[in-house]
Amino acid sequence: MNRFLLLGIGTVAGVILGAWYGWSVSPITYTETSPDELRPEFRADYVLMVAETYSADHDLGQAAVKLSRLGQDDLAGLVRQVAQAYEAAGYPQEDRDRLTALANDLARYSTLPSAAP
Amino acid sequence: MKKFLPFLWAVVGLALGFAIGLGYAWVIQPAKFRGAEPTSLQPVYRGEYILLIASAYQATGNLEYARTRLALFPELGPDTLSSLAQQVVAAGGPQDAARGLARLSVVLREQTPSPSIAVALATPRTIPAARITLTPESTLAITIPFLPTATRTPTFAFTPTTNPEFVLVSKQQVCNPLIVPPLIQVIVKTADGKGVPGVQLRVQWEGGDAGFVTGMKPELSPGYADYTIQPGKIYQLTIGTGLTVVRDLTAPICPAATAILGGQTPVTGTGAGGPFTGSWRMEFEMR
């Protein structure tokens, strides 16, 4: 068989094999990441953990500091979003209650008193 | 040889192609980043994440969630958790997290070990199916995070609704020459006699103070903790929220060890001849 043909076939097979290895078997891993880069399910669980902790210590400042690590400005909105997602996924009521309580408190205390109507 | 020469070209092509394909997959078009896992966080955030797991456990007591979350960090065995709790206390970190870590350490140690424990929650969760695999514990590269102090609850602040009360039920000198160096030994129990891990203690003396926490030596009791004291110094022990204080603790002087041990001379210890320095043992009941 023509040696150039064999070289070409080998190269094509190698490219396919190399790409498969690089994408599936040993894909690039990311290290030294920050919480705002967490996968959605871990972000949601992070928010739940903050809500769980808040349900016991009622330290809204701490909760806000921890939530701010997720890189979102609207903290109450973020917690509410997670509460809704958990409701849709059928999570236990107590989880949703904790999230809702935190979202409500964040919304209440982060809003400056408005001028009298 | 000549017969195999054409196939050599195929092998060369394969190697060349593999390198090109790998370069494409790793450099030019890497797999889409679908988000980070907690294990890939920077040490300071990883530490914060772990403390959050402990705080959430301390708040809810939900062991299933805590185990699922901890399973993401296979290096976090009971010993590592216990040592982390110590680090948090020593660094003046959040109390509830230290308590949670100590409690988790005790609870996980009490579990019957098996090669791997599949953790499945009763309700569907989006966290990937987690497995706790028993691996040799390794050093954990985390940093104990410090959150802004402006918003942090002061250490030992009294919150009547959540903080239990500790009552000193016994205080005795321990004249055992085998306990070297002398210690302040503390056992915290519930009314029904169960050891309570994760209770914060603080010793203060002229010119210094240090924190420690129960549950670090679960082989003795989940509610046990001790602190090494130096002869001649006067210590004050504070437990929990700071309302229960034992003052004027100095290492007691015990008579010759031979009397204590019924005529046997200790092989080790300070009492191998004359009087020696003893320890204190105090038992508290949590109410």
Interface residues (C-beta under 8 A of the other chain):
Chain A: M1 R3 F4 L6 L7 G8 I9 G10 T11 V12 A13 G14 V15 I16 L17 G18 A19 W20 Y21 G22 W23 S24 P27 I28 T29 Y30 T31 E32 T33 S34 P35 E37 L38 R39 P40 E41 F42 R43 A44 D45 Y46 L48 M49 V50 E52 T53 S55 A56 D57 D59 G61 Q62 A64 V65 K66 R69 A89 G90 Y91 P92
Chain B: L5 P6 F7 W9 A10 V11 V12 G13 L14 A15 L16 G17 F18 A19 I20 G21 L22 G23 Y24 A25 W26 P30 A31 F33 R34 G35 A36 E37 P38 S40 L41 Q42 Y45 E48 Y49 L52 I53 S55 A56 Q58 A59 T60 N62 R69 D96 T123 P124 R125 T126 I127 P128 L147 P148 A150 T151 R152 T153 T162
